[in-house]
Amino acid sequence: MPSLPELTAQQQDDVRQACGFACVRCGVTIYRYLRLPESHGVTLLCPTCHGLVEEGRLTPMQVQGFHANPVVRQRHFARDRLPFSPELPTLIMGGSQLLRDTPIPLTLEGEPILIFAPPRRSNGATRISVRMGGPDGEPVQVVNGNEWMPTDGSWHFLLRGDRYSMMAARGEGLAVLRIVARNRIAVEHLRTTIRGRRLEVTPDWLEIDGKRYVGRIGSGTLIGLEC
């Protein structure tokens, strides 16, 4: 199932709406735009579910079935356990008090590491973007507005309980976001190096080039901390 980078912004919006703004099989709000098997239609699958397709553990008929009846539209689906909120999320990170109205909590070497934005539609999902250092220290866009960007196996994604985990296949790059509530996200562990600058973040502290700080990220501002 190939990605579809040629989709227009309107086409992407239509696909997101049709699929419920999440993977049609599991409801994870990090996804790829993929062509349906044996069809001209487009669907959303998270990296994990797409991996099942590539391994032959999900058949084309099963994928078509999930697309026809996305899990997020089913009565039993618990939306509160994933970031479906019309509001900018409150953030827990770096030992600061709850960060509110802070779309870009951190930048490193001028690169926005995390970006959070409310959905374009009120019934959508919080838009999450993650930018990390690659093996060569240059920045790599891992997630862009909930779209999973790597297609070469350089990064792995896992849903572990209430955690979105993104891990580099090479190097120490790591980002773990815990969904505390649909409008509250904790940066449980983030670790990256960009152009020789090393950053590590937990809910209780942040470390920049080996120096640890607490409560340095500002709230209610476009950028919480520039490193």
Secondary structure, 3 states (H helix, E strand, C coil): CCECCCCCHHHHHHHHHHHCCCCCCCCCCCEEEEECCCCCCEEEECHHHHHHHHCCCCCHHHHHHHHHCCHHHCCCCCHHHCCCCCCCCEEECCCCCCECCCCECCEECCEECEEEECCCCCCCCCEEEEEEECCCCCEEEEEECCEECCCCCCEEEEEECCEEEEEECCCCCEEEEEEEECCEEEEEEEEEEECCEEEEECCCCEEECCEEECCCCCCCCCECCEC
